[in-house]
């Protein structure tokens, strides 16, 4: 159950934003903290991401100041707004359909 919840949270919340933040996220990856669980998420420049040692795979794309994701756990596209101007080492809160989470850019 926790894996399913974590997978849903990843799909809904593990999305980067604006060009500078996207570059940092794609380059470095993130650690998503959901309900006390740290989940590493890795992005690729070709619009894909993986998490939980490959158990979660999906796609991302930018839509203005939001990033939209879909995954093997939730094929429905979900968009979440991220703050701009974030860089490696920064942490911030995001809120999506599954609730809130803390994201740290590695």
Buried (B, 14 or more C-beta within 10 A) or exposed (E): EEEEBBBBBBBBBBBBBBEEBBEBBBEBBBBBBBEEBEBBBBBEEEEEBBBBEEEBEBBBEBEEEBBBBBBEBBEEBBBBBBBEEBEEEEEBEBEBBBBEBBBBBB
